[in-house]
Amino acid sequence: MPETVGTARAVWRGLRSVSVRAWRRGREIELMQRSLAFAALFFVTLVPLLMVIAAASPARGNGIAQWITDGLGLSPRGGEAVGMLFSSRGQILSTTTGFSLAALAVFGLSLTSAMQGAYERIWKVRGSSWHRVWRQVVALAVVTGYLMLAAWSGVPWHRTPIQPSLRIVATVVGGLLLFWWLPHLLLGARAPRRGLVTGAVATMVALAGLRLFSRLVFAPLLVSNAVSYGTVGAVLVVQSWLIGVGFTVYGGSLVGWALVGGDQASSGVGEDHA
């Protein structure tokens, strides 16, 4: 019995130490402000790009609207409110030009650039040189591909026993790989791999908690706001949810940094590799 109590106290002290380190580091890097910037950049840069890609795709489904609906855990009525925020496929394709698509891709780099800056602040590594912008390009392509895959995973074999397994593999397993590999790419392998893996697991756990919170809070709020304030009300709820997504993405990396020793993990990291 005393050994069990001693082990429980040691675990509690360890968790408290990790929580304090993560909290202090979050205040240093201004986690909330970075989450706000993540939500704004995501909505004005990546969402339009995803809409165009989904409209041009021959697959069924409605792309970004489906991903937001799933992430918020919305009912069919809430899904209709989100769907009203986005134009139809025909309208998107008829008004999109090659120049506008290229502009969206270029502006989308501002999101991955902001994520790179946040990861560098979390892991206390020096900023990358301008000629390594290719990392941001690859990151944007991979993030876009993951979001499209997550939205598409709800289409094949709809209402069959295999559908839940497909969605779990696409969202959970794909998410773990994404949130491990993304900071690894953007940091140029300058962060310890163990910390990145831990951060990816923490991010997915936090996203699962956010989805539960969204179903209980954001989902009914979106429906009521859509009725009371129309499109503006729905946009405000979606933006609030995206702030939560940014908070969990960066917060997961903070937990990974804290679990592997905080500043000790950041010391001795290598130089950026091209």
N, C-alpha and C positions, 0 to 999 in steps of 0.2 A: 504493500500500500504506500509506504513512504517513497519508494522508487517511482511509482506511478505519479504521485503528487509532484515529485521533483522533475520528472519528465514533462509534465503538463506546464509547470512553471517555466521551464526552459523554453518550451515551444512558445508560450505566451510572451516571454521576454524577446524571443527572436522575432515574432510577428510584430510586436510593438516597435522594435528597433527598425524593422523594414518599413513599417508604416510612417514612422517619424522621418526617416531618410527620404522616402518618396514624397511626403508632404512638403518638406523643406525644399526639395529640389523642384517640385511643382511650383512653389511660390517664386523661386529664383528665375525660372524660365517663363513665368507668367502663363501658366497652363490655361487658365480661363480665356485670356485674350487670344492665345493661339487657337483655341477651340472655336472661338467666334470667327476668327479669320478663316479657319478651315471650312466652316459652314458656309460663309459668304462666297469663298472661292469655289467651293464644290458646286454651289447652286448656280453661279453665273458663268462658270467655265465648263465644268464636266457634264452637268445635266444637259445643256444643249447639244454637246457632242454625242452623248449617249442617245438622245432622242433621234438624231440624224442616223446614227448607226442602226438603231432599232427599226427605224422606218425603212431603211434600205435592205434590211435583212429579210430573207424569204421565210424565216421561221415565224410561227405564230407567237402571240404574246405581245405585250406592249412595253417591253424594255424597262426603262427607268421607273415608270409608274408602277409596274409590277414589283420591282425591287423595293420601292418605298412602301408599298402596300404590305408586303411581307414583313419588312423591318418594323413597321408600326403595329403589326398584328391587327390590321383593320378588318372590319366586317365588310360584306358586300356594299353596304351603303357608304361606308367610309372610303372604300376603294373607288366608288363612282366619284366621290368628291375630289380624290387625288387625280383621277383620270381627267377631270375637267380642267386641271391645270396645264395640260399638255395638248398640243395640236394633234390632229389626225395624221395618219401616215401620208395620205395623199397631199394634204396641205404642206407638210414638211418637205416632201420631195419636190413639190412644184415650186417652192420658194427658196430652195437651197442651191447655191452655186458652188463650183469648185473653189473659188476664192474664199467664200464664207466658211466652207469646211476646213480649209487650210488655216484660216484665222482662228477658228475654234480650237484647232489642235495646238496652235502656237500659244493662245491664251491659256489653254489647259495646262501648259508647263508651269504657270504661276502656282498652281496647286502643288505639284510635285516639288517645285522649288521651295515652297513654304514648308512642306513636310521634311525636306532635306535639312533646312535650317533648324527645324524643331528637333530632329534626331541628333544633329550635331551639338545642339545646346544640351540635350539630355545626357549624351555620352561624353560631353566636354572634349570634342575633337575640333581641329581647325577646319575652317570652311574650305570647300573644294574650289579648285581653279575653274575659271569660266570655260576652258576647253573640255571640261568633263561634263558638260551639259548633256551629253549623250545618255548619262545615267538617268536624268530626268525624263528624257524622251522614252527610254525603255520602261521606266516606272509608270509613266502615263499610259502606255500601251497595255501593260500588264494589269493595272488597276481597272482600266476600261474593259479588258477582256474578262476579268473576274466578275465584275458587276453584271455584264451581259450573260455570263454563264450562270450566275446565281439567279437571274431573272428567268432565263430559259429553262432552268432545271424544274420549274413548276409546270412546264408544258407537256413533255412526253409522258405517255402512259398515265394521263390524268385520271384520278379516282381508281387507281389500281394499287395492289399491295406493293409493287415495286417503286411507286412514286416517292414515298417517304425516304426510302434508302437512297434514291438518286439525289434528292434534295439535301440530305445530310452530307453525302460525299461532296457534293458541289459547294455547299456553303461552309460546312464546318472544316472538313479536311482541306478544301481549297483555301479557306480563310487562314488556317494555321500555316499553310505553306506561304501564303501571301504575306502575312504579317511577320514571318521569320525572314523571308527573302527580301522584302522591300527595304527595310532599314539596312540589311546587309549590302544591298546594291547601292543605295544612296550614300552610305558611309564609306564605301570602298573597302569593305572588310576590315574596318578599323575598330570594330566593337567585338567583344568576346562572343563566340557563337553560343555558348551556354546561356548568356544573358539574353540574346535575341530569341532563342527558343522559349525561354521562360516568359519573356515579354509577349510572344505570340500567343502562348497559352492564356496568359492573364488577359490579353485583349479579347480573345474569343469568349472567355468566361464573363468579362464585363459586357460584351455585346449581347450575350444571352440574357444577362440581368437587365440590360437596357430594353430588350425586346419585351420582357415581362412587364417592366415599368410602363413601357409605351402602350401595351395592350390595356393596362389598367387605368392609365391617366391620359396619354396623348390621343388614343383612339376615340374615346367618347368626346374629348375636347375638340378634336378635329371635326366631328360630325356637328356638334353644337355650334362651333365657330363658322362652319360652312353655311349653316342655316341662318345665323345671325348676321354675319359679315360678308358672306359670299366667298369669292376667290381669295380675297385678302386674308380672311380668317384662316383658310386652309394653308396658305403660304406661310403664315406666322407659325403654325404648328409644325409644319414640315421643317422650317428653319430651326425651330427649337430642338427638334429631334436630331437634325444634322449637327447642332452644337454638341449634343450628347454623344454622337458618333465620334466627332473629333476629340472629345474629352476621353473617351474610352481608348481610342487609337493611341493617343499620346500617353495617356495614363498607364496603359499596358506596358509600354516601353519604359516608363518610369519605374514600374514595379520590377521589371526585368533588371534594370540598372541597380535598384536597391537590393535585390535578392543576391546578386553576385558580388556585393561588397561596396557598392556606391563608388566613391572617389578612387578606391583601390582598384576597381575594375577599369576605371577610365585611364588610370596611369599605365603607361607602357603600351598603349595602343599604337599600331603601326601607322606609317604614312599612307596617304591615299594612293591607290594604284590606278593607273589609267585603264 
